[in-house]
Amino acid sequence: MPSFAAAFRRLWQPRKGLFWLMLGFQALSSALVLFIQIHEPPAGLRFMLGLLALTNSLISWWLLARLWREGAPPAPGDPAHVDAHG
């Protein structure tokens, strides 16, 4: 089982565009849900905004899975980093 640091490094990749897209979709879905809770729009608009928030969160989970599968480049202290760039 990978350590917490290794798992975190696989997800925290600010140099990749997928990372920022994932964060953007998560923030947008959170903002939509907050808007629904605070303003209590009519039922039709509430349904559409909820559906959009759900879609954004599903896209975010898909991007998260892609980041996890691709992994992160080796850390500077890792032996794999030294072998690849040595």
N, C-alpha and C positions, 0 to 999 in steps of 0.2 A: 504494500500500500504506500503510495507516495506521501512524502511529508507535507505538512501544511504549506511550507515555503515553496515547494515544488508545484503544488496545486495552485497556489496563488500566482506564481510566475506564469503558469499556463493561461490564466485568465487576465491578468493585469499586463496588457500589451499596448501602451498608449501610442506606440509608433505605427500601429496598424489601424487602418480605416474601419475595419469591422468592429474594433473595440469602441470607437466613438459612435458608430451607428447604433450599437447595442445600447450604450448609455443614453443616446438621444431618444431611442424608442421607449426605453424604460421611463425616462423623464416625461415624455409626452403622454404615455398612458397614465402615469401618476397624476399629471396635471389635469387630464380629462376626468379622472375619477374624482379628484378634488373639486373640480368645477361642478360636476353632477351633484356632489354632496352638499356644497355650499349654496348653489343657486336653485336647485330643484327645478330643472326645466320641465316643460310639458312631456308627456309620456313618449310621444314619437321622437322628439329630440333626445330624450334620455336614452331611448333604445338605440338610436343611431350613434350617439357618443359612447355608450357602453360597448357597442359592437366594434367601434373604432379603437377603443382602449384595449379590448380583448385581442383584436388583430395585432395591435402594436406590441402587446406583451408576447404573443406567439412568435412574431418576427424576432423579437429580442431574444427569446429562448433559442430559436434556430441559430441566430448569430452567436450566441453563447456556446452552443454545441459545436459550431464550426471552429471557434477559437480554441475550445478544449481539444478537438481532434487534431488541429494543426500543431498545437503545442507552442512552446516558447523557444527562442534560441537559448542555447546553454548559457548559464551564468558565467561571468569572467573567471571564477575560481574553479569551475568544473573541469575535470580531466578531458571531457569531450570537447570543451572549448579550446583547450590547449592543443589537443590533437588536430582539430580542424584548422586552427589558425597558427599553429606552432611553426 
